[in-house]
Amino acid sequence: MKTIFRISLFFFTLTAPLLLARTPSPVAVPPPQQEPTLELDVETAVDLALAAHLGLRSRRIDTLMAARDYQYRHSLFIPEIALQGSLSRPNEAAEALFPGQDDPARWRLDTALSATLTLSPHMIHSIRAVTQAYRDSRVELEDATREIDLEVRRSFYQVLMLEEQLRLGERRLDAALERVEEIRNQYDAGLVDELTLRQVQVSAENQRPALVQQRRGLQTARYRLGTTLGIRTMEGVILRGKIEPEEILQLDQEELLGLASRNDQVQAAQRAIESARIQKDLARSALMPSLSLGLSLAPSLTGDPWSDDLWRSGNWDDGGSFSVTVRQPLEGFLPGSSTRQKIQNQEDRITQAHLRVAEVLESVEVQLVDLLGSLESSAEAMQSVRNNIALAERTYELAREAYAGGLRDYSVVRDAEIDLADARLQLLQEQHTYRELLLDLSHLLQTPLPGETRDLTEGKLPLEHTIAPEGKTEKENP
């Protein structure tokens, strides 16, 4: 038995290295690659949104069509040209007028070339209408761009605020959990009673539901921002920026009231006045005479189109005419005619447009005064909260020292910590409010503010469409 065991051990000793050599070595699996992070500041976010927004792309197409109409606005002076040819055969054969004369050809070939041009004052005002439509389209594109700019900046700073709120909440929960461990150690040492320990634990656990809601709200806000920017997922996207405004602006109310006419609604109401005037001139042009110029060439073949020589001039009869026609409408001069009613209605619309400008301007001035008051209140609130934070920090330090010395109960430390966290959160909210008010002020007056908004003037719109001389479309990317 011992011999068999020794032989088996010897055989295993010899074959073990060979088996180990034939065993495939494990393949090293590379660690999963992390998705590259994308850092975005507010200006880059605005550029992405302007390039990806579907509604803005549709408006660019509207502007492109209006630009094409404006480029070829003088095509009204191109005459109407038509070329016509007809080959006819009567049911009954034509007979000769005189005895011995050959019967005329039964087939007949007629051609015609005509050109007609009608000149009237209506053409001039139509060109004005096309020009005004092109200008309106460009301004509306700028207004839509500013709307998206405002929306993106609002969403961007809202996400930053929610992220900072979440960080403050997590920091507050971590401090509360550290405090729980500290009180538990003191409870184990017999320095505090169980009631104090349970109160600290309850206070810490009460913060968790609020953090869950904050995370969910932040996730929703980031998703909405990513949809606006054209980004499918916001995973790995880091927003760079700060909620604190660059500076507290010193705003002059009287100077800003002088800029109220820059508001987009005021500008739209003023453009409506010009549009109403053009429509009035178009209605009045129905009372004006028109001049029509006509030229026609109508050669016809006198012989048989199947047997005669088509290129011989003697086989053709020259026909045609030149005409000059003056037309004076008379219906518009009658009392109660539809033309006169249209003119009077357009005059009333012009009056309404002037009243609309005054109404909108008054509303903008009221909004401006209200915004300036809110900005002033927010600036004062931020300064007050900063002073309160300094007091809360000092109070928290004194409470910890008093508690460490056994002079105060732990509830004093907990209350001081809560007051400090609330003061920091209040400052964050006030800074966000001040930024939003600045954005509203810039959008209301269509005026860029330093460090807050950019200048979106005509001719500098991102991804603007232009018309090439040959009529081909081009895109200019910034």
Buried (B, 14 or more C-beta within 10 A) or exposed (E): EEEEEEEEEEEEEEEEEEEEEEEEEEEEEEEEEEEEEEEBEBBBBBBBBBBBBEEBEEBBEBBBBBBBBBBEBEEBEEEEEEEEEEEEEEEEEEEEEEEEEEEBBBBBBBBBBBBBBBBBBBBBBBBBBBBBBBBBBBBBBBBBBBBBBBBBBBBBBBBBBBBBBBEBBBEBBEBBBEBBEEBBEBBEEEEBEEEBBEBBBEBBEEBEEBBEEBBEBBEEBBEBBBBBBEBEEBEEBEBEBEBBBEEBBEBEEEEBBEBBBEBBBBBBBBBBBBBBBBBBBBBBBBBEEBEBBBBBBBBBBBBBBEEBEEEEEEBBEEEEEEEEEEEEBEEBEEEEBEBBEBBEBBBEBBEEBBEBBEEBBEBBBEBBEEBBEBBBBBBEBBEEBEEBBEEBBEBBEBBBEBBEEEEBBBBBBBBBBBBBBBBBBBBBBBBBBBBBBBBBBBBBBBBEBEEBBBEBEEEEBBBBBEBEEEEEEEEEEE
